Structure formats: C-alpha cells, structure tokens
Amino acid sequence: MAGTGDSVRLLVVDDDVSFVTFVGTALEKLGVAADVALTGNDAGLRLKKEAFGGVLLDLNLPDLLGLDVLRTMRRCDTVVTSRRLPCSQVPEPSSPPWRP
C-alpha cells in the first residue's frame, strides 16, 4: 500500500489484516502513503532500512510486544528523531474502558 510522490509516509504495524487494509485505504485517501508490517520483526526490519515520517503501532503483536518495536524505532536513524515522537494507546474494541 505504498503511495507515490512526496507525501508523508507512515508505517502501519498490526497483525489484523482487515484493520491495516482499512487504515491504509483511509490514509491514502488523505494523501498519506501507508506501508504495512504484519509482525514486529517485519516492522523492525523495515524501520532499519526505510525512512518513515511516523508509525501507527499495535502494542499486542504475535511475535513481539509493540514496546519492543518502539525501542527499535528509537535506535533507528530512519525515523524522524529530531522531534519528540508522541505516543498514545487506543484500547481494543473488546477491552473495558480505560480509567486513569
């Protein structure tokens, strides 16, 4: 699902194929190129070789924790590191509501 031109390029990391398809299509309609990694290992390899403007990351991957992928991201020079990278968590639809 890679885009073309000089658009922003994001890596979407999630093992749910229907989710990444939906998100990728929505992002591309907004002019954002969306590349997909279905596993944490694949995301780590992509992050080491390719440049991305940001990452949409599932924390519950089948092979690695999303936090491990985040640690890999912080060590890579292919992700924008001159700015702070905001992180947020969106609970699974089946999860109970989060309370502080």
Buried (B, 14 or more C-beta within 10 A) or exposed (E): BEBEEEBBBBBBBBBEEEBBBEBBEEBBEEEBBBBBBBBBBBBBEBBEEBEBEBBBBBBEBEBBEBEBBBEBBEEBEBBEEEEEEEEEEEEEEEEEEEEE
